[in-house]
Amino acid sequence: MAAEKFNGTWKIVESQKFDDYMKAIGVGFAMRTAGNATKPVLTITFDGSTFEYKSVSSFKTITGKHPIGEEFDEKTPDGRECKSVINFVDNKLVRTQKWNGNVTTISRHINSKGQLVMDLVYGKVKAYKIYNKQ
């Protein structure tokens, strides 16, 4: 099952244009500085119907458990109040966040090297992070 490939503990090894993405969605300078310096360890448990995660860093610990395809209220690490939904499409976990007329997508997939790739898209701004399994 493709969902099982997401399970495990992941450590970030590369980040591109994350500051541009945070700036575009309205994150202030101090929070962006912290976000850029943080190298969280991400633990994922995904069974195909429920996505559970824990992101731990020296800055903040973020947890969540969400049924696939069901909208939920989310307060993002930068303080946005969103209506969010996570779908599993084409072997990708796609999280859509909507707030104040804005929409962003954060998708995760496993690349050919077995790495977890997180793509963040807001309008024309695109960023990504790559994680290796621990």
C-alpha positions in Angstrom: 0.0 0.0 0.0 1.4 3.4 -1.0 0.2 5.0 2.2 2.7 3.0 4.3 5.7 4.6 2.6 4.9 7.8 4.5 5.2 6.1 8.0 8.2 6.8 10.1 10.4 9.5 11.4 11.8 12.1 8.9 14.5 14.7 9.2 14.8 17.7 6.9 17.8 17.8 4.7 16.9 20.6 2.2 14.7 23.6 2.0 14.2 25.9 -1.0 12.2 29.2 -1.2 10.5 28.6 2.2 11.1 32.2 3.2 9.4 33.4 0.0 6.5 31.1 0.7 6.1 32.3 4.3 6.3 36.0 3.2 3.6 35.4 0.6 1.2 33.9 3.1 1.7 36.8 5.5 4.1 35.5 8.0 6.0 38.3 9.8 9.8 38.7 9.9 10.4 37.3 13.4 8.3 34.1 12.8 9.9 33.7 9.3 13.4 33.9 10.9 12.4 31.2 13.4 10.8 29.1 10.7 13.9 29.3 8.5 16.2 28.3 11.4 14.1 25.4 12.6 14.9 21.9 11.5 12.0 19.8 12.8 11.9 16.1 13.1 8.6 14.8 11.6 6.9 11.6 12.6 4.0 10.4 10.3 1.5 7.6 10.8 -0.8 7.2 7.8 -3.0 4.2 7.3 -4.8 5.4 4.1 -7.8 6.8 6.0 -6.3 8.9 8.8 -3.2 11.1 8.7 -1.4 11.6 12.0 1.8 13.7 12.5 4.1 15.1 15.1 6.6 17.8 14.2 9.2 18.5 16.9 11.7 21.3 17.0 13.4 23.5 19.6 10.9 26.2 18.6 7.6 24.4 18.7 5.9 21.0 18.7 3.0 20.6 16.3 0.6 17.6 16.3 -2.5 16.6 14.4 -4.7 13.6 13.5 -7.1 14.1 10.6 -9.4 11.8 8.7 -8.7 11.9 4.9 -11.3 13.9 3.0 -12.9 15.6 6.0 -12.7 19.3 6.5 -11.3 20.5 9.9 -10.5 23.8 11.6 -6.8 24.4 11.8 -4.7 27.0 13.6 -1.4 27.1 11.7 2.0 27.5 13.5 2.0 31.1 12.3 -1.4 31.8 13.8 -3.7 31.6 10.7 -7.2 30.2 11.4 -7.9 27.9 8.4 -10.5 25.5 7.1 -8.4 22.6 6.0 -8.7 19.2 4.3 -6.2 16.5 3.5 -6.8 14.2 0.5 -4.8 11.3 -0.8 -4.5 11.7 -4.5 -2.1 10.0 -6.9 0.1 8.8 -4.0 0.3 12.3 -2.6 -1.0 13.7 0.6 -2.5 17.1 -0.4 -3.5 19.5 2.4 -5.5 22.5 1.3 -5.8 25.4 3.7 -8.3 28.2 3.2 -8.4 31.5 5.1 -9.8 35.0 4.4 -10.3 34.2 0.7 -6.8 32.8 0.4 -5.8 29.2 -0.5 -2.6 27.3 -0.2 -1.7 23.7 -0.8 0.9 21.6 1.0 1.5 18.3 -0.7 3.7 15.4 0.4 5.0 12.5 -1.7 7.8 10.0 -1.6 10.3 10.5 -4.4 12.3 7.8 -6.3 15.1 8.0 -3.7 12.7 7.2 -0.8 12.7 10.8 0.5 9.6 12.7 1.7 9.1 15.8 -0.5 6.9 18.6 0.8 5.7 21.1 -1.9 4.2 24.3 -0.7 2.2 26.4 -3.2 0.5 29.8 -2.7 -0.4 31.5 -6.0 2.8 31.7 -8.1 5.0 31.1 -5.1 6.4 27.6 -4.8 8.7 26.2 -2.1 9.8 22.7 -1.1 11.4 20.8 1.7 13.0 17.4 1.4 13.3 14.9 4.3 15.3 11.7 4.8 13.9 8.8 6.8 15.6 8.2 10.1 
